[in-house]
C-alpha cells in the first residue's frame, strides 16, 4: 500500500507548486495535486511543474469544485459547455502529470436538498466520466457531506448506471456527514480507488493521522474487507498541525497500522 500526501495539506503555508516540490522529502510515496484556482487548471501550469518533484508518482488531481464542477449538472447546455471547457483543461493537466485519477465532488447541495433523480444525475455524471476516460483518467467520486455524494446510497445508485465510476473514501467527510464511515465503505465496496485520511482529537478538531482518536488499524482492516488495496493520502490543512515534519511521522504511523492490518 502506498502512502501519500495531498498538496492541500500544505495550504496556505505553500502554493500548489511549492508544496508539490516538498512532498517526496516529507516521505510520500505518491501525491494528490490539489489545484486551487482556474490559473492552475491550465496545462501551461502543469508543464511548469515538470522535473520539480523528483519523479514522485502523482496519483490524482483535485480542483476547487465550486469553480466549475456544478456547471456539469446545469440544465443549460451553454453552462455545461463552460464546465466541459474547464474539465478539458484539467484533464490535459492530469495527462501531463501522468496521473490516473480525478477526485470529483460535483455540485454543491443546498440545505434541504432531497429527491435525487439518479437517472438524470447519472446522465450528466456519465458524460464527465466518459470525457475523463478519453484522456486516460478515471473520475473518482468522493463522499463529501455538502456535495453530490452526501450520504450512503448515492454512490451505489450512480455506479449501477455508470459502470466506470470509481470512489474516493474520505474519513473526515464521513464524520461530518453524521453517517457511519463503515456505511460509505459498504456503499463503495469493490470500487474504492484511494482514500483521504485525517484524524480528529477528543475536542473534535481535525489533526494528522496518529495524533487523534481514530483507530487506523480498524479502518484499514475494514478497507481491506471491501477489496481496497490502493493508496491512502493524508489530506489536512496547514492549520491542523504545527510543523511539516509532523506529516512525516503521520505517514510512518499509517504504514505501521497498514502492516498490522495486513493491507
N, C-alpha and C positions, 0 to 999 in steps of 0.2 A: 504493500500500500504506500502510495506517495503522500507526503505531507507538504502542503504549500501555503502561500501567503497571498492575500489579495492586496493590491496596491492601495485599496481603500483603508487598509489598516494603518497606513502612514499619513492619512489625510487628517488635518490640514498641515501637518508638520512638513510634508514634502509634496511637490507636484507629482502628477502621474509618472512622468518620465524620470524624475529624480528617484521616486520610490522604486520603480522597476529595477533601476541600477543597483539598489541596495539588497534586494531580496535573496540573491544567491549567497551573499556574505552572511546573511542572517540565518542561513541553514535551510532554505526552502529547496524542495525537490522540483516544485512546479509553481506556477504563478497564475493568478487571475488579474488581468489588466482592467481596472475599473475606470473607464473613460468618464470624465466629469462634465463635459460640455461639447457642443457642436464642433468647436475648433479641433477637438481631439478625435472626433469620429472620422475625419477625412484621412484617406490613405497617405497623404503627404506627411501627416504627423507620425504614422506608424513607420514610414520609410525612415524618418529621422531617428527612430529608436534602434535601427539595425546595428548590431555589433556592440551595443551598450550594456547588455545584460548577461554577458558571459555564457551564452548558449542555453540559458535556463529554459526549460520547457514551459511554454505558455499554454495552459490547459483551456482557458476560457477568456472571453471578453464580456464586459458588463457595461451598461450605459446608464445614464440618468434617465430612468424610464419615463419621468414626467416630460421629457423633451419631445419624444415623438411616438413612443410605443402605443399610446392611446389612440393616435391617429389611424392605426391599422385596423381599428374596430369601428371607425366612424361610418355612419350611413352615407356620407357624401363621398363619391368617388374621387373628387378633387382633393379632399382632405386625406383620404387613404393614399392617394398618389404622393403627397408630400411625405407621408410616413414611409412609403416604399423607397423614396429617394434617399432618405437618411439610413434606412436599413441597407440599401445598396452600398452606401459609403462605409458603413460599419462592417459589412461582410467583406468588402475589399480589404479593409484594415485587418480583419481576422485572418484572411489569407496570407497577408504579408507577414504576420506574426507566427504563421504555421500552427494556428490554434484550431482545436477540434470542436469547441462548444461555444454557444452564446447563451449566457444567463438572461432569462427573459422574465419580466414582471407582467407586462400587459397594461391594461387601462387601470386608472385609479378609481376604486369604488367609492361612491358617496355613502354617507351614513344612511342605513336603512335600505340599501340595495337588496333586492330579492327577486325571485322568479326568473332565474337564468334560462335563456333559450340556448341550450347547448348545441343544437343543430346550427344556429346562426354563428355562435361563438366559434364552433369548430370550423365552419367555412372560412371565417376571417383568419383564425389562427393557422389553419391548414395552409393558407396562401403564404404566410410568413415562414412556416416550417419548410415548405417546398422551395421557396426562394433561397433560404439559407442553405438548404441541401445542395442547390445548384452551385454553390461556392465551396462545397465540401465541408460545410459547418452544420452541426446538429443543434437545433434550438432545444434548450432545456428549460422547462417552466419551473420557477421557484415558488415554493409556498411562502407567500407574503401576506400578512394579515390585512393590509389595506388595498390589495390589488386583486387581479383576476383569480389567483389560487388562494383564496382567503379561508378555506375550510376543507377538511377531508371530504372526499367525494367528487370534488371538482376535477381533479386530475384524471381519475379513472373514467369519468363521464366523457372527457375530451379524448383520452387515449383510445377509447373504444371506437372513436370516429377518426382519429389521426394516428395510425399505427407507428409512424416515425417519431412521435413525440417522446421526449425524454424528460426526466425530472431532476431537480436540484433540491436536496433537503437542507433546510436552514433551521437550526435548533432555536435560535433567538426568535425568529418569526413564529415558530410553532408555539413557543411560550407566550408570546404576545397575543396570539390568536385565542388563547384560553381553551384550546383543544389539546388533548394529549399528543405529545410528539410521536408516540407509537402509532397513533391513528394515521399520521401522514406517511409513515414508513409502509404501513399496510396498503394505503391508497396508491402508493407509487411502486409497490413490490415488483421487483424484476426490472424496473426502469429507472432506478436512481443512478445517474452518471457520476455525480460527485456531491460533496456535502460542504456546507459553510458552517464553521464551528466557532462558537464563543462560549463564555461561561457567565454565570451570574453569582453575585455574592449573597450573603444572608439578608442584606438590605434591599435586594432587587436590582443592584447596579450591574451593568454589563462589565465583564472583565475578560482577561485572557483565559483560554482553557488551562486548567490546572490551578487557577487562583480563586476558584469559587466552589460551589457546592455540587456541580454536575458530576455524575459518575460516568466518565467516558468509556470505561470498560464495559459497562452495561449498554451504553449507546452503540458501541462498536459490535458487541455480540448481537444486538438487535438488527443492526445494519447487515451484518453477515447473514443473519437468518432470512433476510429479504433478498438475498442474491447480490449484495453490494460488494464490489471489490475495487472501486475507483478511488481517486484522490480525495483527501479531506483538506480543506483550505481554511486557514484562520482568517476570519473576517470580523474585525473590530474596528474602532476608530481611534484616532490619536489621543483622545481624551480618556480612553479606557485603560491606560497603563502609564507607568512612569518613564521607562526608558526602552529604546528599541531592542536592547539586549534581552529584555523580558520576553520578547516574541520567540527568541531562540530557545529559551527554557521551556516555553509552551510547546514548541514543536517536539522537543525531547519527551515531554510528558505524554503527548499524543502518541508518539512512537512506542513508548513503553506500554501504554494502555492497549494499543493495537496488537502488540505482541502477546500480551496476556489474554486478549480476546480471540486470538488466532485469526486475526484479519490480515 
